[in-house]
C-alpha cells in the first residue's frame, strides 16, 4: 500500500544505503574531520560556487534554526510566510531555541512578494518594534508552487536594499530545480541567497540536511551555533556520506529523485483534473454549488492539494494514507495534501486514482 502522506515516508535510496555501508569502515576522526565531510565540501562547491561552505546537520528544523540564528543579531526578527514550515510545523523552535521572533505575511499561493515587507520595514530603527533583519523563503513552497528566478531575485534585491539577510528553506529545493530545469546554483548563489537549508531526507536520505553558507559575510559563528543548537554530529561521516551520494555530480541522484517525484505528482494531477471534469459534466457539485473536486494551486513540484468531500477523502485514505491540509468553509469539504516521493511509481498513482474514482462512485 503506497502512502501519499509525505515524502518523509519513503525509504532511503539504495545508493544512499550503499554510501553508508562504505563509510562504515574502520575509525574516522569525529566531528567532521573525516574524508567524507571533506569530499562533501568539494561537491557543495561544485554545485553552489567556490565560496559555498556546507555544515551537515541532523534535520530540517535544525538547519533552519541554525541558519537564521547565525544570520541574525540577538535583536533581529525574520519575515516568513504564514504557511512557512518555520512558522507552522517547528513547534516554536526558532523562538524557543534561538530567540527569533517570526513576522508572518499572507501567502495565498505559498509565496511572499517584495511588497510583503512593507508593514515591517517601517519598524526599522524603532527600538520598540521587532527589527526585520532577515527574510526566509521556501523553495519549492509549502503549497507546491515554485518561485521563478525573477521572483527570487526581486525578493533578494528588495531584502538586501533594506539591509536584511536572505535565508532559503530548501527542504525541496531539488524539486524546484527539477521543475525549472536549472542547476542548484542558478536558484541560490547566483540570485544572492545568503544561507541555505539544503534538504536530503525528503529526497532519499536516511537522515541529514546541510546548512550551506553562500555569503560568508552574512553569517557569523555558525560553527558555534550548530554546536549549541545540538546539531553537530560526532560521527559526521555518516551524514556527509549520504549527502555526497545525493549530490555527486557524476550521478546527480538529487535531480533524478526529484524529477521522479515531480513526474508522479504531474501524473496524479492530470488524473484528478480528468475526474473533476467528468464530475462537472455529470452535474455533480456540492450543495453550495462548489465543485466536488478541485485543485487550487498549480502542481509544480511533488505535491497536489485537492479539495474534496471528507467522506471521499476518508475512504481513499483507508487504502492510501495521506493528511488533510486544512478545513474549508464547508464542514463536509476538506483540502487534503497528496505527496509523491522518489519511489512513487506510475502504478502507485494509478491505484490511488482508481481508489478515488471508486470513492466517488
C-alpha positions as CSV (number, residue, x, y, z in Angstrom):
1,X,0.0,0.0,0.0
2,X,1.7,3.2,-1.2
3,X,1.3,6.2,1.0
4,X,0.8,9.7,-0.3
5,X,1.1,11.4,3.1
6,X,4.7,12.7,3.0
7,X,8.0,12.2,1.1
8,X,9.4,11.6,4.6
9,X,7.5,8.2,4.5
10,X,9.7,7.0,1.6
11,X,12.6,4.6,2.3
12,X,16.2,5.7,1.7
13,X,17.5,5.3,-1.8
14,X,19.7,2.2,-2.3
15,X,22.7,4.3,-3.4
16,X,22.5,6.2,-0.1
17,X,22.5,3.0,1.9
18,X,25.5,1.8,-0.1
19,X,27.3,5.0,0.8
20,X,26.5,4.5,4.4
21,X,27.9,0.9,4.3
22,X,31.0,2.2,2.5
23,X,31.5,4.8,5.2
24,X,31.3,2.2,7.9
25,X,34.8,1.1,7.7
26,X,37.4,1.4,10.4
27,X,37.9,4.5,12.6
28,X,37.5,8.1,11.4
29,X,38.1,11.4,13.1
30,X,34.9,12.7,14.7
31,X,33.0,16.0,14.3
32,X,33.7,16.4,10.6
33,X,37.4,15.9,10.4
34,X,36.9,13.0,8.1
35,X,37.4,12.4,4.4
36,X,33.7,12.1,3.6
37,X,33.0,15.5,5.0
38,X,36.0,16.8,3.1
39,X,34.6,15.3,-0.1
40,X,31.2,16.9,0.7
41,X,32.9,20.3,0.8
42,X,34.2,19.8,-2.7
43,X,30.8,18.6,-4.0
44,X,29.0,21.5,-2.5
45,X,31.4,24.0,-4.1
46,X,30.7,22.3,-7.4
47,X,27.0,22.9,-7.1
48,X,26.9,26.3,-5.3
49,X,30.2,28.1,-6.1
50,X,33.7,28.5,-4.8
51,X,32.7,30.3,-1.6
52,X,30.0,27.8,-0.5
53,X,30.6,26.0,2.8
54,X,28.5,23.1,4.0
55,X,27.6,22.3,7.6
56,X,25.8,19.0,7.9
57,X,23.0,18.8,10.5
58,X,20.5,16.2,11.6
59,X,17.2,17.6,10.3
60,X,15.4,20.4,8.6
61,X,14.3,22.2,11.7
62,X,17.8,22.3,12.9
63,X,19.1,23.6,9.5
64,X,16.5,26.4,9.6
65,X,17.2,27.4,13.2
66,X,21.0,27.3,12.8
67,X,20.8,29.3,9.5
68,X,18.7,32.1,11.0
69,X,20.5,32.2,14.3
70,X,23.8,32.7,12.5
71,X,22.4,35.3,10.1
72,X,20.7,37.5,12.8
73,X,21.9,39.6,15.7
74,X,20.3,39.0,19.0
75,X,17.6,41.6,18.4
76,X,16.8,40.5,14.8
77,X,13.5,39.1,13.6
78,X,12.7,37.1,10.4
79,X,9.9,37.6,7.9
80,X,8.3,34.4,6.7
81,X,5.0,33.4,5.1
82,X,2.0,32.3,7.1
83,X,2.4,28.8,5.7
84,X,6.2,28.6,6.3
85,X,7.3,25.4,7.9
86,X,9.3,27.6,10.3
87,X,6.1,29.1,11.5
88,X,3.6,26.2,11.4
89,X,5.5,23.0,11.9
90,X,8.6,23.5,14.0
91,X,6.9,23.8,17.4
92,X,8.3,27.3,18.2
93,X,11.9,26.2,17.7
94,X,13.1,29.5,16.2
95,X,11.6,31.3,19.1
96,X,12.4,28.9,21.9
97,X,15.9,27.7,20.8
98,X,17.2,30.8,19.0
99,X,15.0,33.6,20.4
100,X,14.0,34.7,17.0
101,X,10.6,36.4,16.5
102,X,8.9,35.4,13.2
103,X,7.0,38.0,11.4
104,X,4.4,36.5,9.1
105,X,3.0,37.7,5.8
106,X,-0.1,36.3,3.9
107,X,0.8,33.9,1.1
108,X,-2.3,32.5,-0.7
109,X,-0.1,30.8,-3.2
110,X,2.7,29.9,-0.8
111,X,4.9,32.8,-2.0
112,X,5.9,36.1,-0.5
113,X,6.4,39.2,-2.6
114,X,8.6,42.3,-2.2
115,X,5.7,44.4,-1.2
116,X,5.0,41.9,1.6
117,X,7.9,43.5,3.5
118,X,6.2,46.9,3.7
119,X,4.4,46.8,7.0
120,X,7.5,45.5,8.8
121,X,10.3,47.6,7.3
122,X,8.6,50.7,8.7
123,X,9.8,49.3,12.1
124,X,13.4,49.5,11.2
125,X,15.3,51.7,13.7
126,X,12.4,51.8,16.2
127,X,13.6,50.2,19.4
128,X,10.0,49.5,20.5
129,X,9.3,47.2,17.5
130,X,10.8,43.9,16.2
131,X,13.6,44.5,13.7
132,X,13.1,42.7,10.4
133,X,16.7,41.8,9.6
134,X,16.2,38.6,7.7
135,X,13.8,37.1,5.2
136,X,13.2,33.3,4.9
137,X,11.6,32.0,1.8
138,X,10.8,28.3,0.9
139,X,11.7,26.8,-2.5
140,X,9.6,24.9,-3.5
141,X,6.9,26.4,-1.3
142,X,4.8,24.5,1.3
143,X,1.9,24.7,-1.3
144,X,4.0,23.0,-4.0
145,X,4.4,26.2,-6.0
146,X,7.9,27.2,-7.3
147,X,9.3,30.7,-7.3
148,X,10.7,31.8,-10.7
149,X,14.2,33.1,-10.9
150,X,12.9,36.6,-11.3
151,X,10.6,36.3,-8.3
152,X,13.5,35.2,-6.1
153,X,15.8,37.9,-7.5
154,X,13.1,40.5,-6.7
155,X,12.8,39.3,-3.1
156,X,16.5,39.2,-2.6
157,X,17.2,42.6,-4.1
158,X,14.5,44.2,-2.0
159,X,15.6,42.5,1.2
160,X,19.2,43.4,0.7
161,X,18.2,47.0,-0.1
162,X,16.7,47.2,3.4
163,X,19.9,45.6,4.9
164,X,18.2,42.2,5.5
165,X,19.8,38.8,5.1
166,X,18.0,36.2,3.0
167,X,17.6,32.5,4.0
168,X,16.2,29.9,1.8
169,X,14.4,26.8,3.3
170,X,15.4,24.4,0.5
171,X,14.0,21.2,2.0
172,X,12.6,20.6,-1.5
173,X,15.0,22.8,-3.5
174,X,15.8,19.8,-5.7
175,X,12.1,19.6,-6.8
176,X,12.2,23.3,-7.7
177,X,15.4,22.9,-9.7
178,X,13.9,19.9,-11.5
179,X,10.8,21.8,-12.3
180,X,12.7,24.8,-13.6
181,X,15.4,22.7,-15.2
182,X,18.1,24.8,-13.7
183,X,21.2,23.9,-11.7
184,X,21.1,24.5,-7.9
185,X,23.5,27.4,-8.1
186,X,21.1,29.3,-10.5
187,X,18.4,29.2,-7.8
188,X,20.6,30.2,-4.9
189,X,24.1,31.6,-5.2
190,X,23.5,33.4,-8.5
191,X,20.4,35.2,-7.0
192,X,22.1,36.4,-3.9
193,X,20.8,34.0,-1.3
194,X,22.9,34.3,1.8
195,X,22.4,31.0,3.5
196,X,20.5,27.8,2.5
197,X,18.9,24.9,4.3
198,X,19.5,22.1,1.8
199,X,17.2,19.1,2.1
200,X,18.2,15.5,1.9
201,X,15.7,13.5,4.0
202,X,12.8,14.2,1.7
203,X,14.8,13.2,-1.4
204,X,16.3,9.8,-0.5
205,X,18.4,10.1,2.6
206,X,18.1,8.2,5.9
207,X,18.6,11.4,7.8
208,X,20.5,14.6,7.4
209,X,20.4,18.0,5.8
210,X,23.0,20.7,5.4
211,X,23.3,24.4,6.2
212,X,25.1,25.8,3.1
213,X,26.6,29.3,3.7
214,X,26.7,31.1,0.3
215,X,27.7,34.5,1.6
216,X,30.3,34.2,4.4
217,X,29.9,37.9,5.2
218,X,26.2,37.4,6.0
219,X,26.5,34.8,8.7
220,X,28.7,34.7,11.8
221,X,29.8,32.0,14.2
222,X,27.8,29.2,12.5
223,X,30.2,26.6,13.9
224,X,29.3,27.6,17.4
225,X,25.6,28.0,16.7
226,X,25.5,24.5,15.2
227,X,27.0,23.0,18.4
228,X,24.9,25.0,20.8
229,X,21.8,24.1,18.8
230,X,22.6,20.3,19.3
231,X,23.1,19.8,15.5
232,X,26.8,18.9,15.5
233,X,27.1,15.2,14.8
234,X,30.1,13.4,16.4
235,X,30.0,10.7,13.7
236,X,29.5,13.2,10.9
237,X,30.9,10.9,8.3
238,X,27.5,9.1,8.1
239,X,25.6,12.3,7.4
240,X,28.2,13.6,5.0
241,X,28.5,10.3,3.1
242,X,24.7,10.4,2.4
243,X,24.9,14.0,1.1
244,X,27.8,13.1,-1.1
245,X,25.8,10.2,-2.6
246,X,22.9,12.5,-3.3
247,X,25.0,15.4,-4.7
248,X,27.7,13.5,-6.5
249,X,27.9,15.3,-9.9
250,X,28.8,12.1,-11.7
251,X,25.3,10.8,-10.9
252,X,23.2,13.7,-9.8
253,X,20.9,11.5,-7.7
254,X,19.3,14.6,-6.2
255,X,18.0,15.5,-9.6
256,X,16.9,12.0,-10.6
257,X,14.9,11.5,-7.4
258,X,13.3,15.0,-7.5
259,X,12.4,14.6,-11.2
260,X,10.8,11.2,-10.4
261,X,8.6,12.6,-7.6
262,X,7.6,15.6,-9.7
263,X,6.6,13.4,-12.6
264,X,4.4,11.2,-10.4
265,X,2.7,14.3,-9.0
266,X,2.1,15.6,-12.5
267,X,0.5,12.2,-13.4
268,X,-1.6,12.4,-10.3
269,X,-2.7,16.0,-11.1
270,X,-3.7,15.0,-14.6
271,X,-5.8,12.1,-13.4
272,X,-7.5,14.3,-10.8
273,X,-8.2,17.0,-13.3
274,X,-9.8,14.4,-15.7
275,X,-12.0,13.1,-12.9
276,X,-13.0,16.6,-11.8
277,X,-14.1,17.4,-15.4
278,X,-16.2,14.2,-15.5
279,X,-17.9,15.1,-12.3
280,X,-18.6,18.6,-13.6
281,X,-20.0,17.2,-16.9
282,X,-22.3,14.9,-14.9
283,X,-23.6,17.9,-13.0
284,X,-22.3,16.6,-9.7
285,X,-21.5,19.5,-7.4
286,X,-21.5,20.3,-3.7
287,X,-24.8,21.6,-2.2
288,X,-23.2,25.0,-2.1
289,X,-22.6,24.9,-5.8
290,X,-18.8,24.4,-5.3
291,X,-17.1,21.7,-7.3
292,X,-16.9,18.3,-5.7
293,X,-13.2,18.0,-6.7
294,X,-11.0,21.0,-7.2
295,X,-7.3,21.9,-7.0
296,X,-6.4,25.5,-6.1
297,X,-2.7,25.7,-6.9
298,X,-0.5,24.7,-9.9
299,X,1.3,21.4,-9.4
300,X,4.9,22.4,-10.0
301,X,6.7,20.1,-7.5
302,X,5.8,16.8,-6.0
303,X,2.5,17.6,-4.3
304,X,-1.2,18.0,-5.1
305,X,-3.7,19.9,-2.9
306,X,-7.3,18.8,-3.7
307,X,-10.5,20.0,-2.1
308,X,-13.0,17.1,-1.9
309,X,-15.7,15.7,0.3
310,X,-14.5,14.5,3.7
311,X,-16.3,11.1,3.2
312,X,-14.4,10.6,-0.1
313,X,-11.1,11.6,1.5
314,X,-11.6,9.2,4.4
315,X,-12.5,6.3,2.0
316,X,-9.4,6.8,-0.1
317,X,-7.2,7.3,3.0
318,X,-8.1,3.9,4.2
319,X,-6.2,2.4,1.3
320,X,-3.6,5.1,0.7
321,X,-2.6,7.2,3.8
322,X,-2.4,10.9,3.4
323,X,-3.0,14.0,5.5
324,X,-5.7,16.7,5.5
325,X,-4.1,20.1,5.0
326,X,-6.9,22.4,6.3
327,X,-10.7,22.7,6.6
328,X,-12.7,24.7,4.2
329,X,-15.7,27.0,4.6
330,X,-17.9,23.9,4.3
331,X,-17.6,21.4,7.1
332,X,-18.1,18.4,4.8
333,X,-15.3,19.5,2.4
334,X,-11.7,19.4,3.2
335,X,-8.4,20.4,1.5
336,X,-6.0,17.5,1.5
337,X,-2.3,17.0,0.7
338,X,-1.3,14.2,-1.7
339,X,2.5,14.0,-1.9
340,X,4.7,11.8,-4.1
341,X,8.1,10.5,-3.3
342,X,11.2,9.5,-5.2
343,X,10.0,5.9,-5.1
344,X,6.3,6.5,-6.1
345,X,5.6,4.6,-9.3
346,X,3.1,5.1,-12.1
347,X,1.3,2.0,-10.8
348,X,1.0,3.6,-7.3
349,X,-0.5,6.7,-8.8
350,X,-3.0,4.8,-11.0
351,X,-4.0,2.7,-8.0
352,X,-4.6,5.8,-6.0
353,X,-6.7,7.3,-8.8
354,X,-8.7,4.1,-9.0
355,X,-9.5,4.3,-5.3
356,X,-10.5,7.9,-5.8
357,X,-12.9,7.1,-8.6
358,X,-14.4,4.2,-6.6
359,X,-14.9,6.6,-3.6
360,X,-16.8,9.0,-5.9
361,X,-19.0,6.1,-7.1
